[in-house]
Amino acid sequence: MWKEFKAFILRGNVLDMAIGIIIGAAFGRIVSSLVNDVIMPPIGLLLGNVDFANLFIILSNPSGQALATVQAAKDAGAVTLNYGLLINAVVDFLIVAVVMFLIIQAFNRLRRQPAPPPPDTKECPYCCSAIPIKATRCPNCTSQLG
């Protein structure tokens, strides 16, 4: 059983998958930072100093105090509907989708297309029918081919 497990772990695709997951997690943190720290602040500024991370609807507020941020609402024990965090997550997803699309498109351009196989027929110059490439006489019109 140990040998089978060792063979499974040492297969190339398991290692490739592990590396892909680690790089994907790191890439996700970069994208989240890009969205939260670079993209959303200017958008919020254009929309009148709106901080999307703190857009929420209070469903229940047992403390009765005014709550300005999602964190303050959590600390007060309020039940909130955090639609601003959903907006941030959607923007995160869209950026990841666009970047993945561009990466796959670039990869497909770099990948070489296989060469087409050489033709195995040619056209008879007299009767225009398809004949084997090595033929010296046309089987249809019996013309001698040079």
N, C-alpha and C positions, 0 to 999 in steps of 0.2 A: 504494500500500500504506500509506503514511503517513496518508493521509486516512481510510482505513478504520479504521486503528488509533485515530486521534484520535476518530472518530465512536463507536467502541466504548467508549473510555475515558470520553467525555463523556456517554454515556447515563446517565440518572438511576438505573437499577437497579444499575449497576456501582458508582456512588458510594454508594448506599444500602447495598449489600452490604459495601463497605469500612468504612463507618461502623459497621455492625452488628457486624462482626468485631472492630473496635477496642473498641467498648463491651462486647462479650461477653468479651473478654480481661480488661478492667479489672474487670468484674463478677465474673469467675471468681476474680481475686485477692482481691476483697472477701469473697466467699463462703468461700474457703480460709482467710482470716484469721478470719472469723467462726467457722468450725468449729474451727480449731486453737487459737485464742486465747480464745474466749468459750464455746463450747458443750462441747467435749470436756473441759476442765479440771474443771468441776463434775461432769460424768458420771463422770470418773475418780476424783474425790474421793468421790462416793457409792459407788463400787465398791471403795473401799479404797485410795485413792492410786495408781490405775493410770494410767500415761501410755500412751495408745493408740499414740502414734507410736513407742514403744520396745517394743512387743510383737513378739517374733520367736522363731523356733525356729532353733537353730544346727544346720545340716546337716553342716558340716565346719569344724573349728577347728584349723588347722595350728599355731597358736602355743601352744595348750593353756592359755591364760590365761582367767580369768573375764571375761565380757563383759556389761556392764550396759546398753549402749545400742546402737542400730543403727549409729551413727557409729563407736563403738569397735570394733564387729565389722568394719565396712568397713576401718577403719584397720589392723586385725590381719590382714586378708586372709581372714576367715572367710566361708563361704558360708551365707547365712541365708534363711529364709522369713519375710518381713516382713508378717505378717497384720494387724498394728496399722495399718500404712499403708493397707492395703486397707479396713479399717474406716473410717478417716478419709475415704478416697476415696468410699466408699458414702454416708457422711453428707453429704459435699460434693454428690454427685449428687442425693440426696433433697432437699436444701435448694434447689438450683437448679431441680429439677423442680417443687417446690411454688411457688416464686416465679414461675416461668414460667407455671404454671397460673393463678395469681392475676392476673398481668398480662394474659394472654389473656382471662380471664373478664371483667376490667374493661374491656378494649378492646371485647369483644363487646357489653357492656352499653351502652357509649357510642355504638357504631355504630348509626345510625338504620336502622330497618326501612323498606323502601319501602312507600308507601301502597297499599292494595289498589285495584285498578281499580274504577271505578264500575260498578254492576250494569247489565247490558244487557237484563235481563228483569224482569218484574214478575208478580205473581200475579193472575189474574182473580178478582174478589171473588164471582163467581157460580158458576163451575165449578172454581175453584182450580187451573187449569192455568197453566203458564208461558207468557207471551206477551211479545213485544218491548216494550220500555219506551215506545216512541213510538206504540204501537197505540191507536186510539180505539174499536175494536170487537174483541171476542174472536173469533178465527178458529175456535174450537172450539164455543162455545155461541151465537155471534153476538150477545151482549149488548152494548149500547151502554155504553162506559166513559166516566166523567165526567172 
